[in-house]
Amino acid sequence: MPTQMDAEKLRRDFSVLARKKGAGVPIYLDSACQTLRPKQVTDAVAEYYESYPACGGRSVHRFATEVSLRCDAAREKVAGFFNADGPNEIAFMKNTTEGLNTVLFGSGLKSGDEVVTTDYEHNSIHVPLIQLARTKGVKRRTVKSADDGTFDLNAFEELVTKKTKMVAMCLTSNVTGHTLPAKEVVDIAHANGARVLLDAAQAAPSIKLDVRALKVDYMAASAHKMCGPSGVGLFYCRSDLSDGLGPLIFGGHGVTDISVDSFNLLPAPEKFETGLQNYSGIIGTGAAIDYLDMVGLDEIRSHEIELNKRITRALHGISSVTLLPPLDPNLRGGIFSFNIQGLTGHDVAMILDNSRNIMMRSGMHCCHSYFRAHGLDGCARASVYLYNTQEEADIFIEAVAGLARSVPRRR
């Protein structure tokens, strides 16, 4: 069992939360969109600009050498965090979206090839597959969720066939917080000869992901959801597959032996890192990995679920508050997505922000297909993380309950 986490102590590491109560300290419940950053991360970013603000991998002076060494160290940390075979399996990109697009457009999918997805995919998988259907004739098959909002493994097993070339799936839904059974999904896909791409953006911040144990082929995540800087994507590609995966863009760096009419690609991960990199962000990502390792992912996950249980128990019984399934908070991690009858998600978010300084997300959360299929205009989404407290959860409960009671009932 993970030890109980001291959220109050951790809050001291976050400047925006460390102010005295009543001094404009927000109740930040939008970590599923982007987490706050501890001073350990912002200090690492500032150190780059103040002490060695140069390019890595190009010049040979001492600043450039320091940047290269720091970025190499960050790559090693990410590889260890995901238990990759080595740092050559980790590439730094802009975000999760770039990693997912690299696989979908670079793996040679052609007319008639089938890709299997969930019915709650983020647009980072959903939209590229629409484009591939238009331009390449790639076919998409979708696993319908079970009635309780969970992933239907039996339906998935029936849908995957020898025609399936790739399974591309959101590991943890950014709408409902539900996490699919990744190992079983990978095993079924591989048994049919398909490769697996996992969108781990919502899972990586609080779930231990062992890519070797999962035997997953490709995986993408974002540092900005893991206490790291924005503009850094973490892309995993199994080493034996990297030669067969083309980069999304070409240009400076990533190539070698360039002549007037030819070039060769560098091996992974360099071939996926075309152009000047976000060096400060990569170095800050290394500090973020250190921070998450210090706190402990099991502790973070347990803390998220305990807060979600507290919120769910208090609000689920209010008739005008509708919770998006699954209803069990153990299956939703730190995400509480809901609607209040008579209000839009945007109404809820703006009212709570203005009245109680509660910051949360509203809308369709880049998952429009899910909401269209369920006849919804979106929802309000509160998401907790390592720095949120029981007191904040109680303030949120009181605010939502009060708002729900204040809205006139429809007759």
C-alpha positions in Angstrom: 0.0 0.0 0.0 1.3 3.5 -0.9 2.0 5.8 2.0 -0.3 8.7 2.5 0.9 11.7 0.6 1.4 15.1 2.3 -0.3 17.4 -0.2 0.1 20.5 2.1 3.9 20.0 2.2 4.1 19.5 -1.5 2.2 22.7 -2.2 5.2 24.7 -0.8 7.0 23.7 -4.0 4.5 25.5 -6.2 4.8 29.2 -6.1 1.3 29.9 -7.2 0.0 27.8 -4.3 2.5 28.8 -1.7 1.0 32.2 -1.0 -1.0 32.7 2.3 -4.6 31.7 2.2 -6.9 34.5 1.2 -4.1 36.1 -1.0 -5.7 35.0 -4.3 -4.6 31.3 -4.0 -6.6 29.4 -6.7 -8.2 26.1 -6.2 -6.7 24.6 -9.3 -8.7 21.7 -10.7 -7.5 21.6 -14.2 -4.5 19.3 -14.0 -5.8 17.0 -16.7 -5.3 19.8 -19.1 -2.0 21.0 -17.7 -0.4 20.5 -14.3 1.3 23.3 -12.2 5.1 23.2 -12.1 7.2 23.0 -8.9 10.1 25.3 -8.3 12.5 22.4 -9.0 11.3 22.5 -12.6 11.1 26.3 -13.1 14.6 26.6 -11.5 16.0 24.1 -14.0 14.4 26.0 -16.9 15.7 29.3 -15.6 19.2 27.8 -15.1 19.4 27.0 -18.8 18.6 30.6 -19.8 20.9 32.1 -17.2 23.9 29.8 -17.3 24.3 28.0 -20.7 21.7 29.4 -23.2 23.0 27.7 -26.3 22.1 25.0 -28.8 22.9 21.3 -28.2 24.3 18.9 -30.7 25.7 21.6 -33.0 28.5 23.8 -31.7 31.4 22.5 -29.8 31.9 25.2 -27.2 31.3 24.6 -23.5 27.8 26.0 -23.4 26.7 23.7 -26.2 28.4 20.7 -24.5 26.6 21.5 -21.3 23.2 21.6 -23.1 23.9 18.3 -24.8 24.9 16.6 -21.5 21.8 17.9 -19.7 19.5 16.8 -22.5 21.1 13.4 -22.6 20.6 13.1 -18.9 16.9 14.0 -19.3 16.5 11.4 -22.0 18.0 8.8 -19.7 15.6 9.8 -16.9 12.5 9.5 -19.2 13.8 6.1 -20.5 14.1 4.9 -16.9 10.7 6.3 -16.0 9.0 4.2 -18.7 11.5 1.3 -18.3 12.5 1.5 -21.9 15.4 -0.6 -23.2 17.5 2.5 -23.5 17.5 6.2 -24.2 17.6 5.6 -28.0 13.9 4.6 -27.7 12.9 8.0 -26.4 12.5 11.1 -28.7 11.6 14.6 -27.6 8.8 16.2 -29.6 6.4 19.2 -29.1 3.6 17.2 -27.4 1.7 13.9 -27.4 0.0 14.9 -30.7 3.2 15.0 -32.6 4.2 11.6 -31.4 0.8 10.1 -32.3 0.8 11.7 -35.7 4.4 10.5 -36.4 3.2 6.9 -36.0 -0.1 7.2 -37.8 1.4 9.0 -40.8 4.9 7.4 -40.8 4.2 3.7 -40.4 3.0 3.2 -44.0 -0.7 2.6 -43.6 -2.3 2.1 -46.9 -5.7 1.5 -48.6 -7.7 -1.3 -46.9 -5.5 -1.4 -43.8 -7.6 -1.4 -40.6 -7.0 0.6 -37.5 -8.9 -0.1 -34.3 -9.7 2.6 -31.7 -12.0 3.3 -28.8 -15.1 5.4 -29.1 -13.6 8.1 -26.9 -10.5 9.0 -28.8 -8.8 12.4 -28.4 -8.7 14.4 -31.7 -5.0 13.6 -31.8 -5.9 10.1 -33.0 -9.4 10.7 -34.3 -8.6 13.5 -36.8 -5.5 11.9 -38.3 -7.5 8.8 -39.0 -10.2 10.8 -40.7 -7.4 12.3 -42.9 -5.9 8.9 -43.6 -9.3 7.6 -44.6 -9.7 10.5 -47.0 -6.2 10.3 -48.5 -5.1 6.7 -48.2 -8.3 4.7 -47.9 -7.4 3.5 -44.4 -10.4 1.9 -42.6 -11.2 2.6 -39.0 -13.0 0.2 -36.7 -14.3 1.5 -33.3 -14.8 -0.5 -30.1 -18.1 0.6 -28.5 -17.7 1.2 -24.7 -19.7 -1.0 -22.3 -22.9 0.4 -20.9 -21.1 1.4 -17.7 -18.6 3.5 -19.6 -15.7 1.0 -19.3 -13.6 -0.5 -22.1 -15.3 -3.6 -23.5 -12.5 -6.1 -23.9 -14.7 -8.8 -25.3 -16.0 -6.5 -28.0 -12.4 -5.5 -28.8 -11.3 -9.1 -29.1 -14.1 -9.7 -31.6 -13.2 -6.6 -33.6 -9.5 -7.3 -34.1 -8.7 -9.6 -37.0 -5.7 -10.4 -39.2 -6.8 -7.3 -41.3 -6.0 -5.1 -38.3 -2.7 -3.3 -38.9 -2.7 -1.1 -35.9 -4.5 -0.6 -32.6 -4.3 3.1 -31.7 -5.9 3.9 -28.4 -6.3 6.5 -25.6 -4.8 4.6 -22.6 -6.7 6.9 -20.1 -9.6 9.0 -21.2 -9.3 12.7 -20.7 -13.1 12.9 -20.5 -14.0 10.1 -18.1 -10.7 9.2 -16.5 -11.2 5.5 -17.4 -8.0 3.5 -18.1 -8.3 0.5 -20.4 -6.6 -2.9 -19.7 -3.4 -2.1 -21.7 -1.6 -5.5 -21.3 -4.6 -7.4 -22.5 -5.1 -5.0 -25.4 -1.5 -5.3 -26.5 -1.6 -9.1 -26.3 -4.7 -9.5 -28.3 -3.4 -7.0 -31.0 -0.1 -8.8 -31.2 -1.7 -12.2 -31.5 -3.4 -10.9 -34.7 -0.2 -9.3 -36.0 -1.2 -5.7 -35.3 1.0 -3.1 -33.7 -0.1 -0.9 -30.8 0.1 2.8 -30.3 -0.9 4.2 -26.9 -1.9 7.8 -26.2 -0.5 8.0 -22.6 -1.0 11.7 -22.1 -3.5 11.2 -19.3 -2.0 8.1 -17.8 1.7 8.9 -17.5 1.2 11.6 -14.7 0.1 9.0 -12.1 0.3 5.5 -13.5 3.5 3.4 -13.7 3.9 2.5 -17.3 6.4 -0.2 -18.0 6.8 -0.3 -21.8 8.8 -3.6 -21.7 6.2 -5.4 -19.5 3.4 -4.0 -21.7 5.3 -4.9 -24.9 3.7 -1.9 -26.4 5.2 -0.8 -29.8 4.7 3.0 -29.6 3.6 5.4 -26.9 3.3 9.2 -26.5 2.9 11.5 -23.5 3.3 15.2 -22.7 5.6 16.7 -20.1 3.1 19.5 -19.4 0.7 17.0 -17.8 3.6 15.7 -15.6 4.7 18.8 -13.7 7.0 19.6 -16.6 7.3 22.5 -19.1 5.0 23.0 -22.0 6.2 22.2 -25.5 7.8 18.9 -24.7 6.4 15.6 -25.9 7.7 12.2 -24.8 7.7 9.7 -27.6 8.6 6.0 -27.2 9.3 3.8 -30.2 10.5 0.2 -29.7 14.1 0.0 -31.0 13.4 -2.8 -33.5 10.6 -0.7 -35.1 12.3 2.6 -35.5 13.9 1.9 -38.9 10.5 1.3 -40.4 9.0 4.5 -39.0 9.4 7.7 -41.0 9.7 11.1 -39.3 6.8 13.6 -39.6 9.1 16.5 -40.7 12.5 16.8 -42.4 15.2 19.5 -42.3 18.0 20.6 -40.0 19.3 17.8 -37.8 17.9 14.3 -38.2 19.7 13.8 -41.5 23.2 13.0 -42.7 25.1 12.4 -45.9 23.3 15.3 -47.6 24.1 16.0 -51.2 22.5 18.1 -54.0 19.9 15.3 -54.6 20.0 12.9 -51.7 20.2 12.4 -47.9 20.1 9.7 -45.3 18.2 9.7 -42.0 20.1 9.5 -38.7 19.0 6.6 -36.5 16.4 7.1 -33.8 15.9 9.2 -31.8 17.7 11.9 -33.8 15.6 11.3 -36.9 12.5 12.2 -35.0 14.0 15.5 -33.6 14.3 17.7 -36.7 15.1 21.3 -36.1 16.2 23.2 -33.0 14.9 21.6 -29.9 13.2 23.1 -26.8 16.3 22.7 -24.7 15.1 24.5 -21.6 11.9 22.4 -21.7 13.8 19.1 -22.1 16.1 20.0 -19.2 13.0 21.0 -17.1 11.4 17.7 -18.1 14.3 15.9 -16.5 13.7 17.8 -13.3 10.0 16.9 -13.5 10.8 13.2 -13.8 13.0 13.6 -10.7 10.1 15.3 -8.9 7.5 12.6 -9.7 10.0 9.9 -8.7 10.5 11.7 -5.4 6.7 11.9 -4.7 5.9 8.4 -6.1 3.3 7.5 -8.8 1.5 5.1 -6.6 1.1 7.7 -3.9 -0.1 10.2 -6.5 -2.7 7.8 -7.9 -4.0 6.9 -4.4 -4.3 10.5 -3.5 -6.2 11.3 -6.8 -8.7 8.5 -6.2 -9.3 9.4 -2.5 -10.1 12.9 -3.5 -12.4 11.7 -6.3 -14.2 9.4 -3.9 -14.8 12.2 -1.6 -16.2 14.4 -4.3 -18.3 11.6 -5.9 -19.9 10.5 -2.6 -21.0 14.1 -1.9 -22.3 15.0 -5.4 -23.5 11.8 -7.0 -26.8 11.9 -5.1 -27.8 15.4 -6.3 -30.5 14.9 -8.9 -29.6 17.9 -11.1 -25.9 16.8 -11.2 -25.1 14.2 -13.8 -21.8 12.4 -13.7 -20.2 11.0 -16.9 -19.6 7.2 -16.5 -18.0 5.2 -15.2 -19.6 6.1 -11.8 -17.0 4.3 -9.7 -14.3 6.8 -8.8 -11.8 3.9 -8.5 -12.1 3.7 -12.3 -11.7 7.5 -13.0 -8.4 8.4 -11.3 -8.4 12.1 -10.7 -11.1 13.1 -13.2 -14.7 14.2 -12.2 -16.7 15.1 -15.3 -20.2 16.3 -14.9 -23.1 18.5 -16.0 -25.6 20.5 -14.0 -29.1 20.6 -15.4 -30.0 24.0 -16.9 -26.3 25.1 -17.3 -23.7 24.5 -19.9 -20.2 23.3 -18.9 -18.9 26.7 -19.7 -21.5 28.3 -17.4 -20.4 26.1 -14.6 -16.7 26.7 -15.1 -17.1 30.5 -15.4 -19.4 30.8 -12.4 -17.1 28.8 -10.1 -14.1 30.7 -11.3 -15.7 34.1 -10.6 -17.4 33.2 -7.4 -15.0 30.7 -5.6 -11.7 31.0 -7.5 -12.1 27.4 -8.7 -10.3 26.8 -11.9 -11.5 23.9 -14.1 -12.1 22.8 -17.7 -15.3 22.9 -19.7 -16.3 22.0 -23.3 -15.7 18.9 -25.4 -12.0 18.5 -24.3 -10.8 17.8 -27.8 -13.0 14.7 -27.8 -15.8 15.9 -30.0 -16.8 12.5 -31.4 -17.5 11.2 -27.9 -19.9 14.0 -27.1 -21.6 14.0 -30.5 -22.2 10.3 -30.1 -23.8 10.8 -26.7 -25.9 13.8 -27.7 -24.0 16.1 -25.3 -22.8 19.7 -25.8 -19.8 19.0 -23.5 -19.3 18.9 -19.8 -17.5 20.5 -16.9 -14.4 18.7 -15.8 -12.6 18.9 -12.4 -9.3 17.1 -12.2 -7.2 16.7 -9.1 -3.5 16.1 -8.7 -0.8 15.7 -6.1 -1.1 19.3 -4.7 -4.9 19.3 -4.2 -6.2 18.9 -0.6 -9.3 17.6 1.1 -10.2 21.1 2.1 -10.2 22.1 -1.6 -12.3 19.1 -2.5 -14.8 20.2 0.2 -15.0 23.8 -1.1 -15.6 22.4 -4.6 -18.4 20.1 -3.3 -20.0 23.0 -1.5 -19.8 25.3 -4.6 -21.2 22.7 -7.0 -24.0 21.7 -4.7 -24.9 25.3 -4.1 -24.9 26.1 -7.8 -27.0 23.0 -8.6 -29.6 24.1 -6.0 -29.7 27.7 -7.3 -30.7 26.7 -10.9 -34.5 26.6 -11.4 -35.7 23.1 -12.2 -37.3 22.5 -15.6 -40.9 21.5 -15.4 
